Amino acid sequence: MSYTPVPLNFDVNSPEEMEERARSFFEEMNRRRSVRDFSDRDVPRELIEYAIRTASTAPSGAHRQPWTFVAVNNADLKREIREAVEEEEKKNYDERMTDEWLEALHPIGTDWQKPFLETVPWIVVCFAQNYGVDENGEKVKHYYVQESVGIACGFFIATLHHMGLATLTHTPAPMRFLTDILNRPDNERPYILFPIGYPADDAEVPNLSRRDLDDVVQWNR
Ligand code: IYR
């Protein structure tokens, strides 16, 4: 990486245009929903590539870009992931989760079964790199890994929604098995699993509302 700065490439918009852009972006993002009922309709690989490219524009600690996105469309591999996820989730729902937690999930309507992991054309698993490895096999320090990867995943979700694809922020627990199944190195940990596709024609979502602005903001002290 060069130490010589380059000019910033930045568009300054009129206040009217800024308000219009902000409003339309809010309206678009406010229509996003987590989806669990997917169609098996194919999604071209190029679209997944764009979503990963865009995710990878996220800011990161010391610009270490500490993420790897593993994109899966192989049917056998999707079945293997579904079986491994369901094995853990069954233990979660039957034994590990508290009554309080199960009650909190009741309105979301989830259970241990994850058929969508086989229905979707794509599963993308984002891995966080706790440290890097350079060309000589030496460890490279990474900084603010959780924050950086979280932001990249936010960009990823926003891009999928923007292009008209549905996804779900899925974090099966524990998910270390994904490191083995997907053949990832020791410096990486699974962070979020994203099933990606079109929603099913009859897809339904929980009847949720979002917190009002006044409820989520404080101006000054
Ligand atoms: N991982 C489980 C349980 C679950 C937990 C939370 I917190 C959610 O918001 C949704 C589900 C599952 O995927 O079913």
Boltz pocket constraint, residues with backbone or C-beta under 6 A from the ligand:
constraints:
  - pocket:
      binder: B
      contacts: [[A, 89], [A, 92], [A, 105], [A, 108], [A, 110], [A, 111], [A, 112], [A, 170], [A, 171], [A, 172], [A, 173]]
      max_distance: 6.0
